[in-house]
């Protein structure tokens, strides 16, 4: 399992609209190959900063399948207007967990 972590800074004053747009994008993610869910986190200290954490079966499910799909086009169409700068994206693998 791969976790995509996207740090997204939005334009001041657009936070609620961005959150609503991400909620609308659930369907686009849900139709994507290898998608296993996402969480959107908002920074307490920097309220225009978000971290979108998306679970993918494989790295390629994100970088090839999703990014090359109509679902990605739909995602960017919904949220892109709120970005203050391009998102900073990285991928991680879980190496240790405290869950039983």
Phi, psi and omega in degrees: 000137180245140173249121172273129176242115179248118174271123185235120173260128181254161179295139180306136179088357182253009187304311182294321178295320177298313179300319178295322179293321177297320178300320178294331183282354180308318182297320180297317177295316183301333179275358188271138180300130175079005181283134180233016176119162176215162173227141174248124180245140178248134179291137176284316183285328182234086190295352175263006181252130178236157169233120176261121180246115185244133177265127178235148177296314179225162175301318181296332176301327177274304191288333181250299186296306183289310184297333180265013188249167173297332179297320177294318178300318178296314178305307183294327177295326180282320190250339188304326182294343182267348183293131173278335179203163177301141178299148174262115188242136172219166182237141180229160171240141177286128178246343180203140178218154177265354180293144182286000000 
